[in-house]
Amino acid sequence: MKPTHLLGGTLAVAMAALAGAALADYPKKPVSFVVPFPPGDLEDVITRMIAEDFQNEYGVSAAVVNKPGGGGGPFPGAIEVANAPADGYTIGSFVIGVPVVGHKLGIDDLTPAKFDPLGIFLTYPFVIATSADAPYSTIDELAAYAQDNDIALGHFGDPLTPTQVTKALAVNKGFEWGSDAAFDALDCNTLASGDADVINTTLQLVLPCLDDIKVLVSITDERIPLVPDAPTTGEVDPSLNIALWNGLFVHKDTPQDVREKIIAVAEKTVMSDRAQAVARETGAQVYWQGPEDSAERIATDIETVGRIESLLE
């Protein structure tokens, strides 16, 4: 029996050594960063920076692959990441909707257990804004005005987290929107034309007319430096402390040392001058929140989304 045991032990050691060498060689072929949205928005811009730095750091091709499928699902790009080998060659760049809401849409491939976050790196600068001459300057003043007046809300669509927050905020503040509608574009013209009285949009879309509008609330983690007087949703209503964010995700079985190589590049990229310039220019928050804190945030956000859904039933 001894020779058999020796042979088995030798084989096990050899296989472990080969596995270790394979991981140490990562990456040794092209890597894809899958963005489940069209090119051009903030998550796409920052993810392309990460891919570029990844390529420069490790000497392999790294590219962003855009696979749009709608803000409320079905997220075909995310499904691709969920079903890809757990080897770090297919990395997801996902908004909050994928890990927090995706599984609730009947998409079994998007159960939270399928993915692990490597880190969250972006909070979109969503705001609730109105015209400078509106007879209200805070959410509480809006709530009081709406008791006797119809207020039209413009947003990018019901499934989006900022829209859900805006509607839940109205419920908690005791008022109803007179009407609401989804728009393809929500910018200075939307308010100037009177198409909507209040809009839920990103700050960069209304920067050209910042002097002609009032930002009532920012749906962000912290106040936006470009509009420092506007409180966050969490300040106005702690039960709705949630924001639209984006992060990097991999299959849950991806080896730890592979994860660490991806994280090392991503963290350095998002704190670089060129990534922080995006934050300064748009009002977005660009940072690095590590895997443990990101996982905790996702769990908290799932609870918050549950509360919002209950309010809006």
C-alpha angles and dihedrals in degrees: 000000000000096000090051092051091047092049092048092049092048091049092050092050091048093050092048090050091051091049091049091050091050092053092045088055093056120158104036100142137036117303125212126210104200117210112187092209137068119277123269107051125108097269089052093049095050094041090054089054090052092048091050092051091045090055092048093047099048104024098235130112113270121181140172114240114200114209107170121194109159133289092264097043167235084163099197090183091057091048088054091055091048091055098040121103113277093244104108096253093109113050124180124222100198139178120224091268094071102059097024104040108012096086090051090062091066094261102137093188090065099060110140089242091067095066140045121202117237089190145314113244111168140049114190114231097241116170140176106231141174139179118291090242095053112126092239132061103179137042091252091053089048090051091052093046092048092060089077103019136059113240119196115216123205121199142155096254140311098262094061116102095232091054091049091049092049092052093044090050089057090052093050091046091051103246140104129223110245088221139340135201139178117243131195089218129027111185144121092304093056091063097034092053093048093238086134133010094209127022134198104211144130118279095235090064092059100036092104090063100032091131090055099052140056122226107215098182139355117222092214141109093254135011114284111247092220090060102025096165094061111095122223122249088251090058093049095042118005091196089066098048099142136116140192105260139167130216146164119265137183136186110283092243094057110128117256097237090052089052091050092055092053092045093049092059097039095051092050092048098051092050092049122111094251093052092045088050088063088055093050094047099045107026091244118141111236116186142122122261110182128232099268095047090043092053090050091049092051091052090051092047091052088057092047092050088052090055091048092050090052091051093050098046 
